[in-house]
Amino acid sequence: MGLTRRYFGTDGIRGVFGTEPMTPAFAYAAGAALGRWLVRRSSNAAVIVGRDTRASGTLLEQALASGLDQAGTAVDLIGVLPTAAVSVAVLARSASAGVMISASHNPYPDNGIKFFGPDGAKLPDSTEAELELLIDTELSASPPGWTFPLSSSMDAAPWALRLYREALSRSLPDDFSLGGMRIVVDGANGAAWHSAPSVLQSFGAEVATIHCAPNGTNINESCGSQDTVGLRHTVKDRGSRWIGLAVDGDADRAVLIDEDGHPLDGDDILAIVGTARKKAGNLPNDRVVATVMSNAGLAQCLSHVGVALDRAEVGDRYVLERMTATGTVLGGEQSGHILFRDIMPTGDGLLTALQVLHVATTTRQPLKELRKILVKFPQLLVSLKVKRKTPLADLPEVQAAIRETEARLGQGGRVYLRYSGTEPKIRLLLEGPPGADLETLAELVLKPLRDQLCS
């Protein structure tokens, strides 16, 4: 799982805006730390900075860019665009690093800072550990006034949007078309509010939008990939020829909605694209990487076409590490955060959707038929907000409850428990045979968790 880090979690640095570490002073220190780290390695260091639609993002952007500037680093602000657009711009401009100011799928009060290296990928644990030491040094000094002007625009830099569109187009055949396809886009009032609909329209799709009207405070509010109820109803109300696409706040996740209003999560997507790539001879090493949270049915589905499934710890950084180690190009999480290592160095919800739609147009099958390839085991995922993150090994009552639950589930069942790396939550996954009362069994574990971590 990497080195112990104070500020960095599994996906950058996050917190409630206005409290440490998510303050303008901290953002300035983070920018200065990154800038000084880069300048030591190159006198011509340059950094690409993007953000999502949170109102706090403008203040953090201003402070972080000021820190980079004070450290002698050139800064390019690309405005509001998906996280992947930062990676694309870093590669296209041969920049030294990239930064995305976003708390992804977290609620509006949160914000975050993600760092990317010159390869467009997230920084390794060892580099983040070095940056933490430099951040502490910068925090000990009083920051000067901000040198970058404050901007409240929800728009993107035209050049960065163009590079992002071109990268998506290169991932598809020259004759790819979505002509005749009707798509409802739920932009989560986030980073893809404009780019996702416009790109889909450029490929010929008829597009309708919901939750694509950011106001600075409505990001991820009962919408997006975290809450698809509204999108599912909209798709069903519009008729059987419509499908849906939901992304999260920074648009690195995607959930698709089929013609009947049923969601396709990351496991469905890996099954569909993995199978198609195998049949097309475009899946190196005949291997896909998922996480320990992925449904057992995914392994069975892929094995039927001669594809092995590897499992990594939760977090796209760990999926990517496993993919790199095994020479795998396709991997991802059940949440819909999918990685196409041969196309982009980081996940992108729109890229994911386009890859699935490419399969649909090539096979001439609707999503409701494509999704039948995966038969899922019954699964229940419960998230519980906690006041503390005590090591699970130090909770004997919880360990005893897990053993009892596993025994009741029997062969083929499993219990997986982990703390969120980005929120004050613990997540419980139960998977079992058909007919298992997963909700009742979950309570066996949830009760001691509430007693130990929530009171």
C-alpha positions as CSV (number, residue, x, y, z in Angstrom):
1,M,0.0,0.0,0.0
2,G,3.0,2.3,-0.1
3,L,4.7,4.6,2.4
4,T,2.8,6.2,5.3
5,R,1.8,9.7,4.3
6,R,0.3,12.5,6.5
7,Y,-1.5,14.6,3.8
8,F,-1.9,12.3,0.8
9,G,-4.6,9.6,0.6
10,T,-5.3,7.2,-2.1
11,D,-6.3,10.0,-4.5
12,G,-4.3,13.1,-3.6
13,I,-5.0,15.4,-0.7
14,R,-8.6,16.1,0.4
15,G,-10.5,17.7,3.2
16,V,-13.3,20.1,4.1
17,F,-12.5,23.5,2.6
18,G,-11.5,26.1,5.3
19,T,-10.0,23.4,7.6
20,E,-6.5,22.0,7.5
21,P,-5.2,20.9,5.1
22,M,-7.7,22.3,2.6
23,T,-6.9,26.0,3.1
24,P,-5.5,28.6,0.7
25,A,-2.3,28.8,2.9
26,F,-1.9,25.0,2.5
27,A,-2.5,25.2,-1.2
28,Y,0.1,27.9,-1.5
29,A,2.6,25.7,0.4
30,A,1.7,22.7,-1.7
31,G,2.3,24.8,-4.9
32,A,5.6,26.2,-3.6
33,A,6.8,22.7,-2.5
34,L,6.0,21.2,-5.9
35,G,7.6,24.1,-7.6
36,R,10.8,23.9,-5.7
37,W,11.0,20.1,-6.1
38,L,10.6,20.6,-9.9
39,V,13.1,23.5,-10.2
40,R,15.8,21.4,-8.5
41,R,15.4,19.1,-11.5
42,S,14.9,21.6,-14.3
43,S,15.3,25.3,-14.7
44,N,12.4,25.4,-17.2
45,A,9.8,23.7,-15.0
46,A,6.2,24.2,-16.1
47,V,2.9,23.0,-14.5
48,I,-0.6,22.6,-15.9
49,V,-3.4,23.4,-13.4
50,G,-7.1,22.5,-13.8
51,R,-10.1,22.4,-11.4
52,D,-13.7,21.4,-11.0
53,T,-16.6,23.7,-10.4
54,R,-16.5,24.1,-6.6
55,A,-16.5,27.7,-5.5
56,S,-13.6,27.0,-3.2
57,G,-11.6,25.8,-6.3
58,T,-10.9,29.4,-7.4
59,L,-9.3,30.4,-4.1
60,L,-7.2,27.2,-4.0
61,E,-6.2,27.6,-7.7
62,Q,-5.1,31.2,-7.0
63,A,-3.1,30.2,-3.9
64,L,-1.5,27.1,-5.5
65,A,-0.5,28.9,-8.7
66,S,1.0,31.7,-6.6
67,G,3.1,29.2,-4.7
68,L,4.3,27.6,-8.0
69,D,5.1,31.1,-9.4
70,Q,7.1,32.1,-6.3
71,A,9.1,29.0,-6.6
72,G,10.1,29.9,-10.2
73,T,7.8,27.6,-12.0
74,A,5.7,28.5,-15.1
75,V,2.0,28.0,-14.7
76,D,-0.7,27.3,-17.3
77,L,-4.3,27.5,-15.9
78,I,-6.7,25.4,-18.1
79,G,-9.9,26.2,-16.1
80,V,-12.7,23.8,-15.6
81,L,-12.1,20.5,-17.3
82,P,-12.0,16.8,-16.4
83,T,-9.0,15.4,-14.6
84,A,-7.8,13.5,-17.7
85,A,-7.5,16.8,-19.6
86,V,-4.8,17.8,-17.2
87,S,-2.8,14.7,-18.0
88,V,-3.4,15.2,-21.7
89,A,-2.2,18.8,-21.5
90,V,0.9,17.7,-19.5
91,L,1.9,15.3,-22.2
92,A,1.0,17.5,-25.2
93,R,2.9,20.5,-23.7
94,S,5.8,18.4,-22.3
95,A,5.1,20.0,-19.0
96,S,7.0,19.0,-15.8
97,A,3.8,18.2,-13.8
98,G,0.1,18.7,-13.5
99,V,-2.3,19.6,-10.7
100,M,-6.1,19.0,-10.5
101,I,-8.0,20.9,-7.8
102,S,-10.9,18.6,-7.1
103,A,-12.4,16.4,-4.5
104,S,-13.8,14.1,-7.2
105,H,-17.0,12.4,-6.0
106,N,-16.9,14.0,-2.5
107,P,-19.7,16.4,-1.5
108,Y,-19.5,20.1,-2.2
109,P,-17.9,21.3,1.1
110,D,-14.8,19.2,0.4
111,N,-12.0,20.0,-2.0
112,G,-8.7,18.4,-3.0
113,I,-5.4,18.6,-4.8
114,K,-4.1,15.9,-7.1
115,F,-0.6,15.9,-8.5
116,F,0.6,14.3,-11.8
117,G,4.1,13.7,-13.1
118,P,5.5,14.5,-16.6
119,D,4.1,11.2,-17.8
120,G,0.6,12.4,-17.0
121,A,0.2,9.7,-14.3
122,K,-0.3,10.3,-10.6
123,L,2.9,10.6,-8.6
124,P,4.3,7.5,-6.8
125,D,4.1,7.2,-3.0
126,S,7.8,8.0,-2.6
127,T,7.5,11.4,-4.4
128,E,4.5,12.3,-2.4
129,A,6.5,11.5,0.8
130,E,9.2,13.9,-0.4
131,L,6.6,16.6,-1.2
132,E,5.1,16.3,2.3
133,L,8.4,17.2,3.9
134,L,8.7,20.2,1.6
135,I,5.1,21.3,2.3
136,D,5.9,21.3,6.0
137,T,8.9,23.5,5.4
138,E,6.7,26.0,3.3
139,L,4.0,26.0,6.0
140,S,6.5,27.2,8.6
141,A,6.9,30.4,6.6
142,S,4.3,33.1,6.1
143,P,3.1,33.1,2.5
144,P,3.2,36.4,0.6
145,G,0.3,37.9,-1.2
146,W,-1.2,35.9,-4.1
147,T,0.3,36.7,-7.5
148,F,-2.4,35.1,-9.6
149,P,-5.8,36.9,-10.1
150,L,-9.0,35.2,-8.8
151,S,-11.3,33.7,-11.4
152,S,-14.8,32.4,-10.9
153,S,-15.3,31.3,-14.6
154,M,-16.7,27.8,-15.2
155,D,-15.1,27.8,-18.7
156,A,-12.1,26.0,-20.0
157,A,-9.0,27.2,-21.8
158,P,-9.8,26.6,-25.5
159,W,-6.4,25.1,-26.3
160,A,-6.8,22.6,-23.4
161,L,-10.3,21.6,-24.5
162,R,-9.1,21.1,-28.0
163,L,-6.2,18.8,-26.9
164,Y,-8.6,16.8,-24.8
165,R,-11.0,16.3,-27.7
166,E,-8.2,15.3,-30.0
167,A,-7.0,12.7,-27.5
168,L,-10.4,11.2,-27.3
169,S,-10.7,11.1,-31.1
170,R,-7.4,9.3,-31.5
171,S,-8.7,6.5,-29.3
172,L,-11.4,5.6,-31.9
173,P,-11.4,4.7,-35.6
174,D,-11.6,7.5,-38.1
175,D,-15.1,6.5,-39.2
176,F,-16.4,6.2,-35.7
177,S,-19.9,7.8,-35.4
178,L,-22.6,8.0,-32.8
179,G,-25.2,9.0,-35.4
180,G,-28.6,7.9,-34.4
181,M,-27.7,7.4,-30.8
182,R,-29.5,9.4,-28.1
183,I,-27.7,10.1,-24.8
184,V,-28.7,11.8,-21.7
185,V,-25.6,13.2,-19.9
186,D,-25.6,13.8,-16.2
187,G,-22.5,16.0,-15.6
188,A,-22.8,16.0,-11.8
189,N,-22.6,19.8,-12.1
190,G,-18.9,19.2,-12.3
191,A,-15.8,19.4,-14.4
192,A,-17.4,17.8,-17.5
193,W,-20.5,19.9,-17.5
194,H,-19.7,21.3,-21.0
195,S,-17.0,19.1,-22.4
196,A,-18.9,15.7,-22.2
197,P,-22.1,16.9,-24.1
198,S,-20.1,18.8,-26.7
199,V,-17.7,15.9,-27.5
200,L,-20.6,13.4,-27.8
201,Q,-22.4,15.8,-30.1
202,S,-19.3,16.2,-32.2
203,F,-19.5,12.4,-32.9
204,G,-23.1,12.8,-34.1
205,A,-25.1,11.8,-31.0
206,E,-28.3,13.5,-30.0
207,V,-27.6,14.8,-26.5
208,A,-29.8,15.9,-23.7
209,T,-28.4,17.1,-20.4
210,I,-29.3,17.1,-16.7
211,H,-27.1,18.5,-13.9
212,C,-24.9,20.4,-16.3
213,A,-25.6,23.8,-14.7
214,P,-22.8,24.3,-12.1
215,N,-23.3,27.2,-9.7
216,G,-20.2,26.5,-7.4
217,T,-22.2,24.7,-4.7
218,N,-24.2,22.0,-6.4
219,I,-21.5,19.6,-7.6
220,N,-22.4,15.9,-6.9
221,E,-25.6,17.0,-5.2
222,S,-28.0,14.1,-5.7
223,C,-26.6,13.5,-9.1
224,G,-23.7,12.1,-11.2
225,S,-22.2,8.7,-10.9
226,Q,-22.8,8.6,-7.2
227,D,-26.6,9.0,-7.5
228,T,-28.0,7.8,-10.8
229,V,-31.7,7.8,-9.7
230,G,-32.6,11.0,-11.6
231,L,-30.7,9.9,-14.7
232,R,-32.4,6.5,-14.7
233,H,-35.8,8.1,-14.5
234,T,-35.0,10.5,-17.2
235,V,-33.8,7.8,-19.6
236,K,-36.9,5.7,-19.0
237,D,-39.2,8.8,-19.5
238,R,-37.6,9.6,-22.8
239,G,-38.2,6.2,-24.3
240,S,-36.3,3.0,-25.1
241,R,-34.0,4.5,-27.7
242,W,-32.2,6.7,-25.1
243,I,-29.3,5.7,-22.9
244,G,-27.5,7.6,-20.1
245,L,-24.0,8.6,-19.0
246,A,-23.2,9.8,-15.5
247,V,-19.8,11.1,-14.4
248,D,-18.6,12.3,-11.1
249,G,-17.3,15.7,-10.0
250,D,-13.9,15.5,-11.8
251,A,-15.3,13.2,-14.5
252,D,-12.8,10.3,-14.0
253,R,-15.7,7.9,-13.3
254,A,-18.5,6.8,-15.6
255,V,-21.7,4.9,-15.0
256,L,-23.8,4.1,-18.1
257,I,-27.6,3.6,-18.1
258,D,-29.0,1.1,-20.6
259,E,-32.2,1.5,-22.7
260,D,-34.3,0.0,-19.9
261,G,-32.9,2.3,-17.2
262,H,-30.5,-0.2,-15.6
263,P,-27.0,1.0,-14.6
264,L,-23.8,-0.5,-15.9
265,D,-21.0,-0.1,-13.4
266,G,-17.3,-0.7,-13.7
267,D,-17.6,-4.5,-13.6
268,D,-20.0,-4.4,-16.5
269,I,-17.7,-2.1,-18.4
270,L,-14.6,-4.3,-17.8
271,A,-16.6,-7.3,-18.9
272,I,-17.9,-5.7,-22.1
273,V,-14.7,-4.0,-23.2
274,G,-12.4,-6.8,-22.0
275,T,-14.3,-9.4,-24.0
276,A,-14.4,-7.2,-27.1
277,R,-10.7,-6.5,-26.9
278,K,-9.9,-10.2,-26.5
279,K,-11.9,-11.1,-29.5
280,A,-10.2,-8.3,-31.5
281,G,-6.8,-9.4,-30.4
282,N,-6.2,-6.1,-28.6
283,L,-5.7,-7.3,-25.0
284,P,-2.0,-7.8,-24.3
285,N,-1.3,-10.7,-22.0
286,D,-5.0,-11.7,-22.0
287,R,-5.4,-10.0,-18.6
288,V,-7.6,-7.4,-16.9
289,V,-6.9,-5.8,-13.5
290,A,-9.8,-5.1,-11.1
291,T,-9.9,-4.6,-7.3
292,V,-10.9,-6.7,-4.4
293,M,-14.3,-5.0,-4.5
294,S,-15.2,-6.3,-8.0
295,N,-17.9,-8.9,-8.3
296,A,-16.8,-12.6,-8.5
297,G,-18.9,-12.9,-11.6
298,L,-16.4,-10.7,-13.5
299,A,-13.7,-13.3,-13.1
300,Q,-16.0,-16.0,-14.4
301,C,-17.2,-13.9,-17.4
302,L,-13.6,-13.1,-18.5
303,S,-12.4,-16.7,-18.0
304,H,-15.0,-17.9,-20.5
305,V,-13.1,-16.0,-23.3
306,G,-9.6,-16.9,-22.0
307,V,-8.9,-13.7,-20.0
308,A,-7.4,-13.8,-16.5
309,L,-8.5,-11.3,-13.8
310,D,-6.0,-9.8,-11.4
311,R,-7.1,-8.0,-8.2
312,A,-5.5,-5.0,-6.7
313,E,-6.2,-3.0,-3.6
314,V,-8.9,-0.3,-3.9
315,G,-7.7,2.9,-5.5
316,D,-6.8,3.6,-9.1
317,R,-3.2,4.2,-8.2
318,Y,-2.9,0.5,-7.1
319,V,-4.8,-0.7,-10.1
320,L,-2.3,1.2,-12.3
321,E,0.6,-0.2,-10.4
322,R,-0.6,-3.8,-11.0
323,M,-1.3,-3.0,-14.6
324,T,2.2,-1.7,-15.2
325,A,3.8,-4.6,-13.4
326,T,1.9,-7.2,-15.5
327,G,1.9,-5.3,-18.8
328,T,-1.9,-5.0,-18.7
329,V,-3.7,-2.2,-20.6
330,L,-7.2,-2.5,-19.2
331,G,-8.2,-2.2,-15.6
332,G,-10.4,-0.4,-13.2
333,E,-12.8,-0.2,-10.3
334,Q,-16.4,-1.2,-9.7
335,S,-17.1,2.5,-9.2
336,G,-16.6,3.1,-12.9
337,H,-13.1,4.5,-12.7
338,I,-11.6,2.6,-15.7
339,L,-8.0,2.8,-16.9
340,F,-7.0,2.4,-20.6
341,R,-3.2,2.4,-20.2
342,D,-2.6,2.3,-23.9
343,I,-4.8,5.4,-24.5
344,M,-4.5,7.8,-21.4
345,P,-2.3,7.7,-18.3
346,T,-5.3,8.4,-16.0
347,G,-9.0,7.5,-15.9
348,D,-11.6,9.4,-17.8
349,G,-15.4,8.9,-17.7
350,L,-16.0,10.1,-21.2
351,L,-13.2,8.0,-22.7
352,T,-14.8,5.0,-20.8
353,A,-18.2,5.7,-22.3
354,L,-16.8,6.1,-25.8
355,Q,-15.0,2.8,-25.6
356,V,-18.2,1.0,-24.6
357,L,-20.2,2.8,-27.3
358,H,-17.6,1.7,-29.8
359,V,-18.3,-1.9,-28.8
360,A,-22.1,-1.2,-29.1
361,T,-21.8,0.4,-32.6
362,T,-19.4,-2.3,-33.8
363,T,-21.5,-5.2,-32.7
364,R,-24.8,-3.4,-33.4
365,Q,-26.1,-4.4,-29.9
366,P,-27.8,-2.1,-27.5
367,L,-26.4,-1.7,-24.0
368,K,-29.2,-3.7,-22.5
369,E,-27.9,-6.7,-24.6
370,L,-24.2,-6.1,-24.0
371,R,-24.7,-6.1,-20.2
372,K,-26.0,-9.6,-20.3
373,I,-22.5,-10.9,-20.8
374,L,-21.9,-10.5,-17.0
375,V,-23.9,-12.5,-14.5
376,K,-23.2,-11.0,-11.1
377,F,-23.1,-12.7,-7.7
378,P,-25.4,-11.1,-5.1
379,Q,-23.5,-8.3,-3.5
380,L,-24.1,-5.7,-0.9
381,L,-21.9,-2.6,-0.2
382,V,-22.5,-0.5,2.8
383,S,-20.7,2.7,3.8
384,L,-20.6,3.9,7.4
385,K,-19.4,7.3,8.5
386,V,-16.9,7.0,11.3
387,K,-15.3,9.3,13.9
388,R,-12.0,7.5,14.0
389,K,-10.1,5.0,11.8
390,T,-8.8,2.5,14.4
391,P,-6.8,-0.3,12.8
392,L,-9.2,-3.2,12.1
393,A,-6.7,-5.6,13.7
394,D,-7.3,-3.8,17.0
395,L,-11.0,-4.5,16.9
396,P,-11.5,-8.1,18.2
397,E,-15.3,-7.8,18.3
398,V,-15.3,-6.8,14.6
399,Q,-13.0,-9.6,13.6
400,A,-15.2,-12.1,15.4
401,A,-18.2,-10.8,13.6
402,I,-16.5,-11.1,10.3
403,R,-15.6,-14.7,11.0
404,E,-19.2,-15.5,11.9
405,T,-20.5,-13.8,8.8
406,E,-18.1,-15.7,6.5
407,A,-19.2,-19.0,8.1
408,R,-22.8,-18.2,7.5
409,L,-22.2,-17.2,3.9
410,G,-20.5,-20.5,3.2
411,Q,-18.3,-21.4,0.3
412,G,-18.2,-18.8,-2.4
413,G,-19.2,-16.0,0.0
414,R,-16.8,-13.3,1.2
415,V,-16.6,-10.3,3.5
416,Y,-14.3,-7.4,2.8
417,L,-13.9,-4.4,5.1
418,R,-11.8,-1.3,4.5
419,Y,-11.5,2.4,5.4
420,S,-12.1,4.9,2.6
421,G,-8.9,6.6,1.6
422,T,-10.6,9.9,0.8
423,E,-13.5,10.2,3.3
424,P,-14.2,9.5,7.0
425,K,-16.0,6.3,6.1
426,I,-15.6,2.5,6.4
427,R,-17.0,0.3,3.6
428,L,-18.3,-3.2,4.1
429,L,-18.7,-5.5,1.1
430,L,-20.7,-8.8,1.4
431,E,-20.9,-11.3,-1.5
432,G,-22.7,-14.6,-1.3
433,P,-24.7,-17.3,-3.1
434,P,-28.2,-16.6,-4.4
435,G,-30.7,-16.4,-1.6
436,A,-28.3,-15.2,1.1
437,D,-29.8,-12.6,3.3
438,L,-27.0,-10.1,2.9
439,E,-28.7,-7.3,4.7
440,T,-29.2,-9.3,7.9
441,L,-25.7,-10.7,7.8
442,A,-24.2,-7.2,7.2
443,E,-25.7,-6.1,10.5
444,L,-23.6,-8.7,12.3
445,V,-20.5,-6.6,11.3
446,L,-22.1,-3.2,11.3
447,K,-23.2,-3.3,15.0
448,P,-19.7,-3.7,16.5
449,L,-18.4,-1.1,14.0
450,R,-21.0,1.4,15.1
451,D,-20.1,0.7,18.8
452,Q,-16.4,1.0,18.2
453,L,-16.0,3.7,15.6
454,C,-19.1,5.9,15.6
455,S,-19.8,6.7,19.2
